[in-house]
Amino acid sequence: MPFSTLSELKSRLDAGETTAVEIARIYLDRIAEFNEELNAFVDIDPAHVLEQAQASDAYRASHEARPLEGLPIAIKDIFCTQDGPTQCCSNILKDYHAPYDAHVITRLKEAGAVLVGKTNMDEFAMGSSTETSAFGICRNPWDTDRIPGGSSGGSAAAVAAALAPAALGTDTGGSIRQPASVCGITGLKPTYGRVSRRGIIAFASSLDQAGPMTRTVKDAAMITAAISGHDAMDSTSVPNVPTVDWLAACDQTDMKGLRIGKPKEYFVDGMDSGVRTAIDTALSQCEALGAEIIDISLPHTDAAVAAYYVIAPSEASANLSRYDAVRFGHRCENPEDLLDMYTRSRDEGFGAEVKRRILTGTFALSSGYYDAYYIKAQQVRTLIRQDFINAFEQVDVIATPTSPVTAFRLGEKTDDPLTMYLSDIFTIALNLAGLPGISQPCGFSDGLPVGLQWMAPAWREDLILGAASAYENATDWVKEPAKFGGKA
Amino acid sequence: MSWEVVIGLEVHVQVNTKTKQFCGCSTEFGAEPNTQTCPVCLGMPGQLPVLNMEAARKSVLTGLAINADINLVSKFDRKNYFYPDLPKGYQITQFPLPIVEGGYLDIPTKDGEKRIGITRIHMEEDAGKSMHEGLDGVSHIDLNRSGVPLMEIVSEPDMANADEAIAYLKQLHQLVCFLDVSDANMEKGQFRCDANVSVRRPGEPLGTRAELKNLNSFRFIKQAIEYEVNRQIELIEDGGEVVQETRLFDSAKGESRSMRSKEEAHDYRYFPEPDLPPLRFTQEEVDAIRAGMPELPGQLRKRFETEYGLSPYDADVLTQTRDLATWYESLVAAHPADPKRCANWMANELLGRLKETGTDISASPVSPARLAGLLERIADNTISGKAAKDVLDAMMTSEDDADAIIEAKGLKQVSDTGAIDAIIHEVMAASPDQVAGYRAGKDKLLGFFVGQVMKASRGKANPGMVNQRLKELLKG
């Protein structure tokens, strides 16, 4: 049962074959057994999980079950929750308790979900390997010497190792899709503005978006259906957007007439040959399902990483100013004066990568450099958006590898930030354009999962859910459980 | 050689909305520290701003009232700096694209009306308040003010002396009050001014400016500007050079000191606020706001002069605030026969008495109806103007109407010819020499007789009738 999908668990619950408490116990047992090795969760309160499960069973006994009734969902440590700590895996927020629930947390509760713990992540979501977490590295269940991707690495590892059937992540430059890819699961980043950001600890406000990390496409759709929708208290949450019939979109079994764009910029020298082979095979299977593969170009792709590493740190440098030791968070011992309190508290509280990005962003916004960096990066962002608009005149969806490589070894890139930044080379452009994307398993390279990424125009999650569902239906990749530590 | 002074002003006006700029917290002044706060204005992680559209509409209204352009699309930016009373570590403001650009105010100067350009009005949020005094080396922070909506109104450097600066500020202060976009109470910090001051020789380019910070009364502003002008002139005449800096005026010492130089100036690293989409108005919405524009002080002044025949002075006094003008018009409505008498009694008598007790017109113990009741008794000769002043004095501390007070004090004027004639005869009998003198041509003695008659009547005789009857009876 632990490797069941959300949909399967839901069916069994609806059929009365199991209870929320029974399901919660199964996952709590697995967390107790395997989390020490994986460090996917940084906080877990089993009693509170069981309380929620009991409440759900009681609700089901007297009401019609809600869409996610009794289903356990793990939560990335970036979402504010009234219950338990919310620490963003940073020492500056150590033991911080949020006074309110994030909008998506409220939505999950309203849908009857059982919220399970807080998952490990790169500090403030800044990283691609979960190695910048202040609460210890997280291991990839497929090979525990390797990274689970990041920044939502804990969520990805938890789902891949079946410590939870599904998890919530956030994606600023690929932080849902890349870890999903390297952990062999499915991860959806919705269109920017589809899901409220209120209560998600901000990294880069114009790029952050929450989404599901699951075993299957349909599971991702189930969660997105629950968490999406307008929130009047997030001014970037877009009202009156085209709605998607989330579950119906996943009923697609073929790709007849679907025009799939294959951008040449995403099939580059230096990418892992096993990844290339897996993607090429996947695209052939898509053709067999009736799709037409069309070679396209997204000409400004090579500038995306550079633009991202100006825009995201610039926004972050301001977003992280509130951690000033005045009202909450870490404060140094016996500050001499205000400046000492600021500098020492922030020096002690932030890790190296967070400091690097604050400095980068502060520099990019500085007088005399602003035009050359921030303004230029925004111009590039406009060009990248335009690339996608042009491309979607020719094709319905775009398919690419999610990452040019599979999971790398722990510590392999920690000393080389630039190489680390390139792990997001295929995911970043989508955030800059604000478009939806999904990563799903499409095979292995040397025994490590490879992710296939689908991209669609804004608000057309239905197109990529449909294509990914058809592909998933025609292949067996999602049925492959992670083999970790020899214990699974 | 003479000096030219160049002054530009930045005024922070607190917009009088019920709730804050980006959250639902109350803006009420004077609450217990940190009781009017929420996760948004405390800068808690994950919280997001939502613009108070009422504050935006009030900014548009202000822009229209200064004849400015309304930007149908304006944008918000972050201004970054660290300070304990700035919870997010940045202030949300508008930098390159503010809501209002390019207006003006016409101000009275000793050489006639002068037009002062207004560069822009932008919307922003206030910071909290830090308190250091008497806390034994600790600082306390009150974040009730954090996120309160502000308009920053930036003038062109069009003012040539402190008096013009004050005239501009008073005009602006009056305007925002009339528009009901701000309570503009300077003591509560709802109307604060920074002044940019420089001097130059006529015909030369602009001199280096100093910025004077946080001036919160008209008197200090005048003092601070005059001090700064003299400081700069003396400095240059002694062969020195003005440096660009921010200076803080110490009202107790009457002098300013340098707060930070240009080198120490903050780099605020402005960039577009990603949490807020551009603010959009349609032309129709702007037109609707314009249609709801109340009568402005200038228009009201002119109307009072033409409609009620008031002198420019009285019209000015009675249009200083909307409350005054409304009070005056209520008075006229209750005593329509003589708008000028209304103006005299309100401006000279009532306001004078209110000033003594520091009472605002809105809290006047005498209502327009009660004052009109008194004016009616003057008009129908029941009492003299002099006696009426005593009645008004009594009305200030009593709830009785004029008639009751007149009755109680026995102030009813004697307008009966027989009674007045009887007193006149008594007085004439007691002053035969003066009667003879008057009849011999000493006309000035009439005043003596008036005085005597009034005294004898204990002030109750109708002075007009006394005059008339005296002239008649003294003829002999």
Interface residues (C-beta under 8 A of the other chain):
Chain A: C80 T86 C88 L93 Y96 A98 P99 Y100 A102 R197 R198 G199 I200 I201 A202 A204 S205 S206 A232 M233 D234 S235 T236 S314 E315 S317 A318 L320 S321 R322 D324 V326 R327 F328 L338 Y342 T362 L365 S366 S367 Y370 Y374
Chain B: P39 L42 G43 M44 P45 G46 Q47 L48 P49 V50 L51 R78 N80 F82 P84 P87 K88 G89 Y90 I141 D267 R269 Y270 F271 P274 D275 L276 P277
